[in-house]
Amino acid sequence: MSNSEVRYPMVELDLKKFRNNIDQAVFRCGKLGIGLAGVIKGFTGIPEGAKQFAEAGCDYIASSRLEQIQGCIDYGIKASYMLIRVPMLSEIEEAVRITDISLNSEVEVLKALNKEALKQGKVHKVVIMIDLGDLREGFWDKKEFLDAALMVENECDGLYLAGVGTNLGCYGSILATPEKMNELIADAEMVEKAIGRTLDIISGGATTSFPMVLNNTMPKRINNLRMGEGIILAKDLKDLLGLDMSFMYQDAFTLKAQIIELKDKPSYPVGQLSFDAFGNIGTYEDRGIRKRALLGMGKVDIAYPDMIYPRDKGIEVIGSSSDHLILDVEDAEREFKVGDIVEFDLCYATNVFVTNSPNVRIVCK
Ligand SMILES: *Cc1c(COP(=O)(O)O)cnc(C)c1O
């Protein structure tokens, strides 16, 4: 997947910075008895990055996409693999073959996993998900949740009920709080009472649950988190929740693109305004003649041009089309010339897109 050819656009992963972020998360969670599933989907499973998760002592390498897990296996990474999206019925065979554990919320899928595991002579571990209000995956009805857990425990020889979990802050924007964690623990204890043993895993969510680790409010029995963004970029907790994330690098990933044109031009389009390349009518501010840089990178690569952040001071992204990005560099501190490389910070959305784009070179250093 990665190569060292110097071609642009390029996304560069600094493995040392990345490793620092993983080590910090593993250490801070470890102090509270919380193991980590290192989630690789936020960087499209770049194996060099995934390897760092394994070497840093994450309990699992996790993804929503089986292709990414297969990529890690092909790269030779020895780890326990966790599928964190409920398996599709069409991928049961592969899910059982290449992963050790999956998150689940459908009885029909659990039955299919059981059947396939028996066929492959394996015991596949499952975590039963409960929806605590974010309204994405998970059982909503507590009785159905309990019945599914009991079914796995008592009727599925191909499955092992490893634990229970929840997901927050993904669809419903619901904050992960100690109250939500206590509700999850109560649900877990309901299952434990019914099956007569303790569960191995109570998985308290994703990056959005990490603040409870940092401010020491995580209820005791939560012993697993599935973290991606908070390690990859460590940006949302800092920018959206105002946490001090200075112990992690926000620039482990760098997007680089090349200047293909540099000219003074009017800032307001000249002629009759109609539609732009994507069928929208743009909004333009007339700031007179400005120095602009045109880059060889566009919406096809980054999807959200307003969600990449130039590292140079005094630069502004003013627009884009499918294959071009336009910067206002009039007030730039740096003197640019054609052929120069401009560097950007990324956010979760744009990190996902650039690492997924076949047009963007991935380089690990
Ligand atoms: C994506 C995902 C995660 C990781 O989310 P981050 O915000 O990247 O930490 C954890 N659990 C599930 C179920 C997910 O889909």
Ligand as a Chemical Component Dictionary entry (heavy atoms), coordinates in Angstrom:
data_LIG
# 
_chem_comp.id                   LIG 
_chem_comp.type                 NON-POLYMER 
_chem_comp.pdbx_formal_charge   0 
_chem_comp.three_letter_code    LIG 
# 
loop_
_chem_comp_atom.comp_id 
_chem_comp_atom.atom_id 
_chem_comp_atom.alt_atom_id 
_chem_comp_atom.type_symbol 
_chem_comp_atom.charge 
_chem_comp_atom.model_Cartn_x 
_chem_comp_atom.model_Cartn_y 
_chem_comp_atom.model_Cartn_z 
_chem_comp_atom.pdbx_ordinal 
LIG C1 C1 C 0 -15.311 3.551 14.645 1  
LIG C2 C2 C 0 -15.656 2.799 15.875 2  
LIG C3 C3 C 0 -14.865 2.915 17.017 3  
LIG C4 C4 C 0 -13.696 3.855 17.098 4  
LIG O1 O1 O 0 -14.123 5.172 17.060 5  
LIG P1 P1 P 0 -13.113 6.388 17.281 6  
LIG O2 O2 O 0 -13.981 7.563 17.405 7  
LIG O3 O3 O 0 -12.240 6.424 16.080 8  
LIG O4 O4 O 0 -12.344 6.120 18.509 9  
LIG C5 C5 C 0 -15.201 2.152 18.115 10 
LIG N1 N1 N 0 -16.259 1.327 18.104 11 
LIG C6 C6 C 0 -17.043 1.188 17.028 12 
LIG C7 C7 C 0 -18.196 0.266 17.096 13 
LIG C8 C8 C 0 -16.778 1.926 15.879 14 
LIG O5 O5 O 0 -17.565 1.784 14.811 15 
# 
loop_
_chem_comp_bond.comp_id 
_chem_comp_bond.atom_id_1 
_chem_comp_bond.atom_id_2 
_chem_comp_bond.value_order 
_chem_comp_bond.pdbx_ordinal 
LIG C1 C2 SING 1  
LIG C2 C3 SING 2  
LIG C2 C8 DOUB 3  
LIG C3 C4 SING 4  
LIG C3 C5 DOUB 5  
LIG C4 O1 SING 6  
LIG O1 P1 SING 7  
LIG P1 O2 DOUB 8  
LIG P1 O3 SING 9  
LIG P1 O4 SING 10 
LIG C5 N1 SING 11 
LIG N1 C6 DOUB 12 
LIG C6 C7 SING 13 
LIG C6 C8 SING 14 
LIG C8 O5 SING 15 
# 
